[in-house]
């Protein structure tokens, strides 16, 4: 019985202490209700001949999906370096149909054989250990 009454007194004093302002540990910074002011009502802007959007039309302020993909992949337009600019100037303009002519049956290609492949695949070095092999 004494334990129940002690717990009841302890619980009620803790509850009462949360409401009071006597101890500094329970003080909170409460907002000042007198400092609240009213905001001006929203004003309706004049009509600028705006038309409602048509259903299903793309939003004019957002880029297209392909523009978003290019932006995500390449980060937008970047300034070219001096070396890149000079290389592009020396290369000149490409023919307009170059991509479609590459796989064309009338495009002449040169088979350079396995020698060129072996030269490209050779390990880099100063050539001291190089040797010539004549296929027989």
C-alpha positions in Angstrom: 0.0 0.0 0.0 2.8 2.4 0.9 4.5 1.5 -2.4 1.4 2.3 -4.4 0.9 5.6 -2.7 4.6 6.6 -3.1 4.4 5.8 -6.8 1.2 7.8 -7.1 2.8 10.8 -5.4 5.9 10.5 -7.6 3.9 10.3 -10.8 1.6 13.2 -9.9 4.6 15.3 -8.9 6.4 14.6 -12.2 3.2 15.4 -14.1 2.8 18.6 -12.2 6.4 19.6 -12.6 6.1 19.4 -16.4 3.4 22.1 -16.2 5.2 24.4 -13.9 7.8 27.0 -14.5 9.6 26.7 -11.1 12.7 24.8 -12.1 15.0 25.9 -14.9 15.3 22.4 -16.4 11.6 22.3 -17.3 11.5 25.8 -18.9 11.0 25.9 -22.6 11.2 28.8 -25.0 7.6 29.3 -25.9 6.5 31.5 -28.8 5.1 34.9 -27.9 1.5 34.9 -29.0 1.4 38.7 -29.0 4.2 38.9 -31.5 2.2 37.1 -34.2 0.9 39.4 -36.9 -1.5 38.9 -39.7 -0.3 38.5 -43.2 -1.8 40.5 -46.0 -4.3 38.5 -48.2 -3.1 37.2 -51.5 -3.7 39.5 -54.4 -5.0 38.1 -57.7 -2.7 39.1 -60.5 -4.1 40.8 -63.6 -5.0 38.6 -66.5 -2.0 38.3 -68.9 -4.1 36.4 -71.4 -2.9 33.1 -70.1 -4.5 30.0 -71.5 -4.9 26.8 -69.6 -2.6 24.0 -70.7 -3.9 21.3 -73.0 -4.0 17.8 -71.5 -1.1 15.7 -72.5 1.0 18.5 -73.8 4.7 18.7 -72.6 5.4 21.4 -70.1 7.2 24.3 -71.8 9.6 25.0 -68.9 10.9 21.4 -68.7 13.4 20.0 -71.2 12.6 17.0 -73.3 13.6 13.5 -72.3 16.5 13.5 -74.8 17.8 16.8 -73.5 17.6 15.5 -69.9 19.5 12.4 -70.9 22.3 14.4 -72.7 22.6 16.6 -69.6 22.9 13.6 -67.3 25.5 11.9 -69.5 27.7 14.7 -70.6 27.0 17.5 -68.1 25.9 20.1 -70.6 28.1 22.1 -73.0 31.7 22.5 -71.9 34.4 24.8 -73.2 36.8 23.0 -75.6 40.5 23.1 -74.9 43.0 24.7 -77.3 44.3 21.3 -78.5 40.8 20.0 -79.1 39.8 23.1 -81.0 42.9 23.0 -83.2 42.4 19.3 -83.9 38.8 19.9 -85.0 39.9 22.7 -87.2 42.5 20.6 -88.9 40.1 17.7 -89.4 37.6 19.8 -91.3 34.0 19.2 -91.9 32.6 15.7 -92.2 30.5 14.6 -95.1 26.8 14.8 -94.3 26.1 11.1 -95.0 29.3 9.6 -93.5 27.5 7.5 -91.0 25.2 5.9 -93.5 28.1 5.3 -96.0 30.2 3.3 -93.6 28.2 0.1 -93.7 27.4 0.4 -97.4 28.3 -2.5 -99.7 30.1 -0.1 -102.1 32.4 1.3 -99.5 35.9 0.2 -100.1 37.8 -1.2 -97.1 41.3 -2.5 -96.9 42.1 -5.7 -95.1 45.5 -5.1 -93.4 45.7 -8.7 -92.2 47.1 -10.1 -89.0 50.4 -8.1 -89.2 48.7 -4.9 -88.3 46.8 -6.5 -85.5 50.0 -8.0 -84.1 51.7 -4.6 -84.3 48.9 -2.9 -82.4 48.7 -5.7 -79.8 52.5 -5.8 -79.3 53.6 -4.8 -75.8 55.1 -1.4 -75.4 58.9 -1.1 -74.7 62.1 0.1 -76.1 62.4 -2.8 -78.6 65.6 -4.4 -77.3 63.9 -7.7 -77.0 62.1 -7.5 -80.4 62.8 -10.2 -83.0 61.6 -10.7 -86.5 59.7 -13.8 -87.4 59.3 -14.7 -91.0 56.2 -16.9 -91.4 57.1 -20.0 -93.5 
